[in-house]
Amino acid sequence: MPTAVLQPRVHHVGVQTSDLDNSVRWYREFFGARLNWELDRFSDLTLSRLPGIRRLVEVATDDLRVHLFDRATHTRELPPAEAYQFQHVCLQLDRPEELVAVRERWIELYESGRFSFARPDGPTDIVVDGDGVSSLYVFDPNGLEFEFTHVPAGPR
């Protein structure tokens, strides 16, 4: 009997943070996300996987859900660059002009002084590769990297 091919879809991205309120505010302002729900009581499985978890908040846009959570034992240290980790999450935009708006929004929020950031790195320039794909990279307040990309219509 042939093995079925999995066809998964992303349900949410989980982000551990040392400052949950800061992250919730930033995701709401940067992405225009809404607060869907929050938890402060967890299953035994969750407590065994994430010791010290205190609160979990889901923020969402139409197609993106982010689960933000804090842990009492968080060290506030970034992982070493050489450590295994998800390197970035890529979000596709419909129009290349949206990359400019995303970059300007990130700079506006960073310069507002209303948020603390684990990394001082600003957004990259918008780059266009040989196939016409445009990309921009930014960090969230926790030092996690997002790529925003526009892929033009046509064969790829």
Secondary structure as GFF3:
##gff-version 3
##sequence-region A 1 156
A	DSSP	beta_strand	13	17	.	.	.	ID=ss1
A	DSSP	alpha_helix	20	31	.	.	.	ID=ss2
A	DSSP	beta_strand	34	39	.	.	.	ID=ss3
A	DSSP	alpha_helix	44	49	.	.	.	ID=ss4
A	DSSP	beta_strand	53	60	.	.	.	ID=ss5
A	DSSP	beta_strand	65	71	.	.	.	ID=ss6
A	DSSP	beta_strand	89	92	.	.	.	ID=ss7
A	DSSP	alpha_helix	97	112	.	.	.	ID=ss8
A	DSSP	beta_strand	127	128	.	.	.	ID=ss9
A	DSSP	beta_strand	134	139	.	.	.	ID=ss10
A	DSSP	beta_strand	145	150	.	.	.	ID=ss11
###
